[in-house]
Each structure stands twice: as structure tokens, then as C-alpha cells.
Amino acid sequence: MNAEAIENALLEYEVTCMLHGHTHRPMIHDLSLPDGQPAQRLVLGDWYTQGSVGHWDEAGFRLESLPR
């Protein structure tokens, strides 16, 4: 997904957080919407070369790598 597609999806569904996987690049991306509102893109790993799991609690979201 490119940056424009991510932004369009967030705006279309009126959300500030997107969680998805299988891009081979697990990461937490901090974004800013056109109106200045903060947003996040949370990306899990691919499971073929690495495992990853997301944890969401009072402190926020974090990624954890799992051994293969």
C-alpha cells in the first residue's frame, strides 16, 4: 500500500488507525492526516521469514518478533 492509499482509507472510514499485515516490513508508522490529526499505520510481519504479534493495551500498540 502506498501512502496515498493509506491516507484515503483512513479518511474514507473516518478512523485514525489501520492495522494490517503481510508486507514483509513490520513497523509502526506515525502519520498526520490533512487536518493535522495524528494517525497510525500498524504493520505485522509476513510469517514466512519472521513471526510477529501485536500487543495493544493501556500503553498503546507494540510489535513483538517471534522466532521461526
KOLSE-980888 format. One record per residue (C-alpha): residue number from 0; residue in one letter; x, y, z. Coordinates in Angstrom, 3 decimals. Layout:
<node><pos>NUM</pos><code>A</code><east>X</east><north>Y</north><up>Z</up></node>
...
This chain:
<node><pos>0</pos><code>M</code><east>0.000</east><north>0.000</north><up>0.000</up></node>
<node><pos>1</pos><code>N</code><east>1.298</east><north>3.426</north><up>-0.798</up></node>
<node><pos>2</pos><code>A</code><east>0.964</east><north>6.489</north><up>1.430</up></node>
<node><pos>3</pos><code>E</code><east>-1.896</east><north>7.966</north><up>-0.601</up></node>
<node><pos>4</pos><code>A</code><east>-3.940</east><north>4.743</north><up>-0.394</up></node>
<node><pos>5</pos><code>I</code><east>-3.419</east><north>4.589</north><up>3.382</up></node>
<node><pos>6</pos><code>E</code><east>-4.496</east><north>8.209</north><up>3.831</up></node>
<node><pos>7</pos><code>N</code><east>-7.537</east><north>7.744</north><up>1.582</up></node>
<node><pos>8</pos><code>A</code><east>-8.680</east><north>4.669</north><up>3.528</up></node>
<node><pos>9</pos><code>L</code><east>-8.287</east><north>6.425</north><up>6.889</up></node>
<node><pos>10</pos><code>L</code><east>-10.275</east><north>9.409</north><up>5.645</up></node>
<node><pos>11</pos><code>E</code><east>-12.968</east><north>7.319</north><up>3.932</up></node>
<node><pos>12</pos><code>Y</code><east>-13.698</east><north>5.288</north><up>7.055</up></node>
<node><pos>13</pos><code>E</code><east>-13.131</east><north>8.215</north><up>9.429</up></node>
<node><pos>14</pos><code>V</code><east>-10.533</east><north>6.359</north><up>11.515</up></node>
<node><pos>15</pos><code>T</code><east>-7.066</east><north>7.239</north><up>12.755</up></node>
<node><pos>16</pos><code>C</code><east>-5.582</east><north>3.746</north><up>12.984</up></node>
<node><pos>17</pos><code>M</code><east>-5.029</east><north>0.970</north><up>10.432</up></node>
<node><pos>18</pos><code>L</code><east>-3.701</east><north>-2.495</north><up>11.326</up></node>
<node><pos>19</pos><code>H</code><east>-2.594</east><north>-4.846</north><up>8.558</up></node>
<node><pos>20</pos><code>G</code><east>-0.001</east><north>-7.463</north><up>7.754</up></node>
<node><pos>21</pos><code>H</code><east>1.930</east><north>-9.384</north><up>5.155</up></node>
<node><pos>22</pos><code>T</code><east>4.021</east><north>-6.542</north><up>3.764</up></node>
<node><pos>23</pos><code>H</code><east>7.337</east><north>-8.095</north><up>4.937</up></node>
<node><pos>24</pos><code>R</code><east>8.104</east><north>-4.876</north><up>6.835</up></node>
<node><pos>25</pos><code>P</code><east>6.666</east><north>-4.864</north><up>10.357</up></node>
<node><pos>26</pos><code>M</code><east>6.619</east><north>-1.359</north><up>11.750</up></node>
<node><pos>27</pos><code>I</code><east>4.554</east><north>1.301</north><up>13.488</up></node>
<node><pos>28</pos><code>H</code><east>4.163</east><north>4.345</north><up>11.243</up></node>
<node><pos>29</pos><code>D</code><east>3.120</east><north>7.637</north><up>12.850</up></node>
<node><pos>30</pos><code>L</code><east>1.149</east><north>9.714</north><up>10.345</up></node>
<node><pos>31</pos><code>S</code><east>-0.594</east><north>13.057</north><up>10.163</up></node>
<node><pos>32</pos><code>L</code><east>-3.896</east><north>13.466</north><up>8.329</up></node>
<node><pos>33</pos><code>P</code><east>-4.534</east><north>16.559</north><up>6.153</up></node>
<node><pos>34</pos><code>D</code><east>-6.362</east><north>18.274</north><up>9.027</up></node>
<node><pos>35</pos><code>G</code><east>-3.327</east><north>17.727</north><up>11.296</up></node>
<node><pos>36</pos><code>Q</code><east>-4.915</east><north>14.895</north><up>13.279</up></node>
<node><pos>37</pos><code>P</code><east>-2.382</east><north>12.194</north><up>14.245</up></node>
<node><pos>38</pos><code>A</code><east>-2.892</east><north>8.674</north><up>12.882</up></node>
<node><pos>39</pos><code>Q</code><east>-1.044</east><north>5.367</north><up>12.872</up></node>
<node><pos>40</pos><code>R</code><east>-0.432</east><north>2.508</north><up>10.454</up></node>
<node><pos>41</pos><code>L</code><east>0.414</east><north>-0.696</north><up>12.343</up></node>
<node><pos>42</pos><code>V</code><east>2.058</east><north>-3.377</north><up>10.178</up></node>
<node><pos>43</pos><code>L</code><east>2.556</east><north>-7.024</north><up>11.169</up></node>
<node><pos>44</pos><code>G</code><east>5.232</east><north>-9.241</north><up>9.610</up></node>
<node><pos>45</pos><code>D</code><east>4.796</east><north>-11.790</north><up>6.825</up></node>
<node><pos>46</pos><code>W</code><east>5.069</east><north>-15.092</north><up>8.821</up></node>
<node><pos>47</pos><code>Y</code><east>7.235</east><north>-16.708</north><up>6.106</up></node>
<node><pos>48</pos><code>T</code><east>10.579</east><north>-15.290</north><up>7.154</up></node>
<node><pos>49</pos><code>Q</code><east>9.598</east><north>-13.985</north><up>10.593</up></node>
<node><pos>50</pos><code>G</code><east>6.752</east><north>-14.053</north><up>13.004</up></node>
<node><pos>51</pos><code>S</code><east>5.242</east><north>-11.055</north><up>14.703</up></node>
<node><pos>52</pos><code>V</code><east>2.410</east><north>-10.301</north><up>17.024</up></node>
<node><pos>53</pos><code>G</code><east>0.814</east><north>-7.034</north><up>18.033</up></node>
<node><pos>54</pos><code>H</code><east>0.010</east><north>-6.141</north><up>21.625</up></node>
<node><pos>55</pos><code>W</code><east>-2.488</east><north>-3.400</north><up>22.401</up></node>
<node><pos>56</pos><code>D</code><east>-3.009</east><north>-2.200</north><up>25.953</up></node>
<node><pos>57</pos><code>E</code><east>-3.270</east><north>0.988</north><up>28.025</up></node>
<node><pos>58</pos><code>A</code><east>0.252</east><north>1.981</north><up>26.934</up></node>
<node><pos>59</pos><code>G</code><east>-0.635</east><north>1.707</north><up>23.242</up></node>
<node><pos>60</pos><code>F</code><east>0.378</east><north>-0.685</north><up>20.482</up></node>
<node><pos>61</pos><code>R</code><east>3.685</east><north>-2.518</north><up>20.262</up></node>
<node><pos>62</pos><code>L</code><east>5.131</east><north>-5.164</north><up>17.967</up></node>
<node><pos>63</pos><code>E</code><east>6.914</east><north>-8.273</north><up>19.138</up></node>
<node><pos>64</pos><code>S</code><east>9.008</east><north>-10.513</north><up>16.876</up></node>
<node><pos>65</pos><code>L</code><east>8.582</east><north>-14.247</north><up>17.188</up></node>
<node><pos>66</pos><code>P</code><east>11.263</east><north>-16.831</north><up>16.381</up></node>
<node><pos>67</pos><code>R</code><east>10.768</east><north>-19.005</north><up>13.311</up></node>
